[in-house]
Amino acid sequence: MAFSVETDARLTSVDITDQLAAAIPNDLSTGIATAFVEHTTAGLIVQENESRLRGDLEGFFDDLVPDDGHAHDQLDGNADSHLRAALVGPDVTIPVRDGDLALGTWQSVFVLECDGPRTRTVSVTTVGK
């Protein structure tokens, strides 16, 4: 199963918790769900969905990795996006309990877009019974 995510800025986060929950098969009671973003300039994170924190996270990655001065920039100008995505990683694995994502009270799943705006593909694989 896969779904698309539209992003609207170069560095932003998009909550995909509902799309991921909808990808859990109806007959899966207990197991795991792994989401994987099929791109090298975006990643997946589990974090609280609070607007100021999301802004802080985006600012953190912007400050941590400078926009320019990287060798790959000579090719296509987006080395910063690759480096930010490498820090985050392309996947998350979440337990499934009683047919639902077993996320904590304040946890949500986000695509961290590092080279937008773009359309991103997230694939979901589930295992269990």
Phi and psi restraints in degrees (value plus and minus 20) as a CYANA .aco file:
   2 ALA   PHI    -163.9  -123.9
   2 ALA   PSI     136.8   176.8
   3 PHE   PHI    -164.5  -124.5
   3 PHE   PSI     140.7   180.7
   4 SER   PHI    -121.2   -81.2
   4 SER   PSI     129.9   169.9
   5 VAL   PHI    -150.6  -110.6
   5 VAL   PSI     106.5   146.5
   6 GLU   PHI    -114.3   -74.3
   6 GLU   PSI     112.7   152.7
   7 THR   PHI    -134.9   -94.9
   7 THR   PSI     135.3   175.3
   8 ASP   PHI    -142.7  -102.7
   8 ASP   PSI     -12.4    27.6
   9 ALA   PHI    -169.7  -129.7
   9 ALA   PSI     143.7   183.7
  10 ARG   PHI     -82.9   -42.9
  10 ARG   PSI     -66.3   -26.3
  11 LEU   PHI    -146.9  -106.9
  11 LEU   PSI      88.5   128.5
  12 THR   PHI    -175.7  -135.7
  12 THR   PSI     148.6   188.6
  13 SER   PHI    -143.0  -103.0
  13 SER   PSI     122.0   162.0
  14 VAL   PHI    -148.0  -108.0
  14 VAL   PSI     103.5   143.5
  15 ASP   PHI     -91.2   -51.2
  15 ASP   PSI     102.1   142.1
  16 ILE   PHI    -137.6   -97.6
  16 ILE   PSI      -4.2    35.8
  17 THR   PHI     -76.9   -36.9
  17 THR   PSI     -65.9   -25.9
  18 ASP   PHI     -85.4   -45.4
  18 ASP   PSI     -61.3   -21.3
  19 GLN   PHI     -84.9   -44.9
  19 GLN   PSI     -59.4   -19.4
  20 LEU   PHI     -86.3   -46.3
  20 LEU   PSI     -63.4   -23.4
  21 ALA   PHI     -81.6   -41.6
  21 ALA   PSI     -57.9   -17.9
  22 ALA   PHI     -88.7   -48.7
  22 ALA   PSI     -39.2     0.8
  23 ALA   PHI    -103.4   -63.4
  23 ALA   PSI     -25.9    14.1
  24 ILE   PHI     -95.2   -55.2
  24 ILE   PSI     102.2   142.2
  25 PRO   PHI     -80.0   -40.0
  25 PRO   PSI     125.3   165.3
  26 ASN   PHI     -79.8   -39.8
  26 ASN   PSI     -48.0    -8.0
  27 ASP   PHI    -112.0   -72.0
  27 ASP   PSI     -13.1    26.9
  28 LEU   PHI    -115.5   -75.5
  28 LEU   PSI      94.5   134.5
  29 SER   PHI    -117.0   -77.0
  29 SER   PSI     -66.7   -26.7
  30 THR   PHI    -155.1  -115.1
  30 THR   PSI     114.8   154.8
  31 GLY   PHI     145.9   185.9
  31 GLY   PSI    -165.0  -125.0
  32 ILE   PHI    -159.3  -119.3
  32 ILE   PSI     133.2   173.2
  33 ALA   PHI    -143.7  -103.7
  33 ALA   PSI     108.9   148.9
  34 THR   PHI    -134.1   -94.1
  34 THR   PSI     106.7   146.7
  35 ALA   PHI    -127.1   -87.1
  35 ALA   PSI     120.9   160.9
  36 PHE   PHI    -158.3  -118.3
  36 PHE   PSI     102.1   142.1
  37 VAL   PHI    -107.8   -67.8
  37 VAL   PSI     106.8   146.8
  38 GLU   PHI    -107.8   -67.8
  38 GLU   PSI      29.9    69.9
  39 HIS   PHI    -170.2  -130.2
  39 HIS   PSI     135.3   175.3
  40 THR   PHI    -116.9   -76.9
  40 THR   PSI     -21.5    18.5
  41 THR   PHI    -142.6  -102.6
  41 THR   PSI       8.4    48.4
  42 ALA   PHI    -167.4  -127.4
  42 ALA   PSI     137.3   177.3
  43 GLY   PHI    -161.8  -121.8
  43 GLY   PSI     157.1   197.1
  44 LEU   PHI    -140.8  -100.8
  44 LEU   PSI     118.4   158.4
  45 ILE   PHI    -156.6  -116.6
  45 ILE   PSI     134.0   174.0
  46 VAL   PHI    -130.0   -90.0
  46 VAL   PSI     102.8   142.8
  47 GLN   PHI    -180.0  -140.0
  47 GLN   PSI     150.6   190.6
  48 GLU   PHI     -93.2   -53.2
  48 GLU   PSI     119.0   159.0
  49 ASN   PHI    -112.5   -72.5
  49 ASN   PSI      57.3    97.3
  50 GLU   PHI    -148.1  -108.1
  50 GLU   PSI     106.8   146.8
  51 SER   PHI     -77.2   -37.2
  51 SER   PSI     -60.3   -20.3
  52 ARG   PHI     -88.9   -48.9
  52 ARG   PSI     -58.7   -18.7
  53 LEU   PHI     -85.6   -45.6
  53 LEU   PSI     -61.3   -21.3
  54 ARG   PHI     -80.6   -40.6
  54 ARG   PSI     -61.6   -21.6
  55 GLY   PHI     -83.1   -43.1
  55 GLY   PSI     -60.1   -20.1
  56 ASP   PHI     -81.6   -41.6
  56 ASP   PSI     -63.3   -23.3
  57 LEU   PHI     -82.0   -42.0
  57 LEU   PSI     -65.6   -25.6
  58 GLU   PHI     -82.7   -42.7
  58 GLU   PSI     -62.6   -22.6
  59 GLY   PHI     -83.9   -43.9
  59 GLY   PSI     -57.7   -17.7
  60 PHE   PHI     -79.7   -39.7
  60 PHE   PSI     -69.2   -29.2
  61 PHE   PHI     -88.2   -48.2
  61 PHE   PSI     -53.7   -13.7
  62 ASP   PHI     -85.1   -45.1
  62 ASP   PSI     -62.1   -22.1
  63 ASP   PHI     -92.8   -52.8
  63 ASP   PSI     -56.9   -16.9
  64 LEU   PHI     -87.9   -47.9
  64 LEU   PSI     -59.4   -19.4
  65 VAL   PHI    -138.6   -98.6
  65 VAL   PSI      91.8   131.8
  66 PRO   PHI     -79.5   -39.5
  66 PRO   PSI     129.9   169.9
  67 ASP   PHI     -86.5   -46.5
  67 ASP   PSI     -50.0   -10.0
  68 ASP   PHI    -159.3  -119.3
  68 ASP   PSI     159.2   199.2
  69 GLY   PHI      76.1   116.1
  69 GLY   PSI      -6.7    33.3
  70 HIS   PHI    -126.8   -86.8
  70 HIS   PSI     127.9   167.9
  71 ALA   PHI     -79.0   -39.0
  71 ALA   PSI     -60.1   -20.1
  72 HIS   PHI     -83.0   -43.0
  72 HIS   PSI     -42.1    -2.1
  73 ASP   PHI     -79.6   -39.6
  73 ASP   PSI     -46.2    -6.2
  74 GLN   PHI     -84.7   -44.7
  74 GLN   PSI     -43.8    -3.8
  75 LEU   PHI    -105.0   -65.0
  75 LEU   PSI     -75.8   -35.8
  76 ASP   PHI    -166.0  -126.0
  76 ASP   PSI     -11.0    29.0
  77 GLY   PHI      53.3    93.3
  77 GLY   PSI      -1.3    38.7
  78 ASN   PHI    -149.8  -109.8
  78 ASN   PSI      11.2    51.2
  79 ALA   PHI     -77.6   -37.6
  79 ALA   PSI     -58.4   -18.4
  80 ASP   PHI     -77.1   -37.1
  80 ASP   PSI     -57.7   -17.7
  81 SER   PHI     -86.7   -46.7
  81 SER   PSI     -62.7   -22.7
  82 HIS   PHI     -83.3   -43.3
  82 HIS   PSI     -62.3   -22.3
  83 LEU   PHI     -87.3   -47.3
  83 LEU   PSI     -61.5   -21.5
  84 ARG   PHI     -84.2   -44.2
  84 ARG   PSI     -63.8   -23.8
  85 ALA   PHI     -85.1   -45.1
  85 ALA   PSI     -55.2   -15.2
  86 ALA   PHI     -84.1   -44.1
  86 ALA   PSI     -53.5   -13.5
  87 LEU   PHI     -87.7   -47.7
  87 LEU   PSI     -53.7   -13.7
  88 VAL   PHI    -105.2   -65.2
  88 VAL   PSI     -66.8   -26.8
  89 GLY   PHI      75.1   115.1
  89 GLY   PSI     137.8   177.8
  90 PRO   PHI    -111.7   -71.7
  90 PRO   PSI     -19.5    20.5
  91 ASP   PHI    -166.2  -126.2
  91 ASP   PSI     139.8   179.8
  92 VAL   PHI    -159.1  -119.1
  92 VAL   PSI     127.1   167.1
  93 THR   PHI    -142.4  -102.4
  93 THR   PSI     109.2   149.2
  94 ILE   PHI    -148.3  -108.3
  94 ILE   PSI     115.2   155.2
  95 PRO   PHI     -83.5   -43.5
  95 PRO   PSI     129.7   169.7
  96 VAL   PHI    -133.1   -93.1
  96 VAL   PSI     105.6   145.6
  97 ARG   PHI    -152.2  -112.2
  97 ARG   PSI     107.5   147.5
  98 ASP   PHI      34.5    74.5
  98 ASP   PSI      16.4    56.4
  99 GLY   PHI      60.4   100.4
  99 GLY   PSI     -18.2    21.8
 100 ASP   PHI    -143.0  -103.0
 100 ASP   PSI     137.8   177.8
 101 LEU   PHI     -82.1   -42.1
 101 LEU   PSI     111.0   151.0
 102 ALA   PHI    -112.4   -72.4
 102 ALA   PSI      43.5    83.5
 103 LEU   PHI    -107.0   -67.0
 103 LEU   PSI     131.7   171.7
 104 GLY   PHI     -90.0   -50.0
 104 GLY   PSI     149.1   189.1
 105 THR   PHI     -69.9   -29.9
 105 THR   PSI     -64.1   -24.1
 106 TRP   PHI    -123.9   -83.9
 106 TRP   PSI     -12.8    27.2
 107 GLN   PHI    -109.1   -69.1
 107 GLN   PSI     115.7   155.7
 108 SER   PHI    -154.9  -114.9
 108 SER   PSI     142.4   182.4
 109 VAL   PHI    -129.1   -89.1
 109 VAL   PSI     113.8   153.8
 110 PHE   PHI    -148.5  -108.5
 110 PHE   PSI     125.5   165.5
 111 VAL   PHI    -104.1   -64.1
 111 VAL   PSI     107.5   147.5
 112 LEU   PHI    -117.5   -77.5
 112 LEU   PSI      85.7   125.7
 113 GLU   PHI    -102.0   -62.0
 113 GLU   PSI     107.7   147.7
 114 CYS   PHI    -136.8   -96.8
 114 CYS   PSI     -24.2    15.8
 115 ASP   PHI    -168.3  -128.3
 115 ASP   PSI      23.4    63.4
 116 GLY   PHI    -112.2   -72.2
 116 GLY   PSI    -192.5  -152.5
 117 PRO   PHI     -91.6   -51.6
 117 PRO   PSI     125.1   165.1
 118 ARG   PHI    -171.5  -131.5
 118 ARG   PSI     149.9   189.9
 119 THR   PHI    -125.5   -85.5
 119 THR   PSI     103.4   143.4
 120 ARG   PHI    -131.5   -91.5
 120 ARG   PSI     129.8   169.8
 121 THR   PHI    -130.6   -90.6
 121 THR   PSI     109.2   149.2
 122 VAL   PHI    -136.3   -96.3
 122 VAL   PSI     102.2   142.2
 123 SER   PHI    -119.9   -79.9
 123 SER   PSI     127.0   167.0
 124 VAL   PHI    -146.2  -106.2
 124 VAL   PSI     109.9   149.9
 125 THR   PHI    -142.8  -102.8
 125 THR   PSI     114.0   154.0
 126 THR   PHI    -141.0  -101.0
 126 THR   PSI     129.1   169.1
 127 VAL   PHI    -159.1  -119.1
 127 VAL   PSI     118.5   158.5
 128 GLY   PHI     130.5   170.5
 128 GLY   PSI    -180.7  -140.7
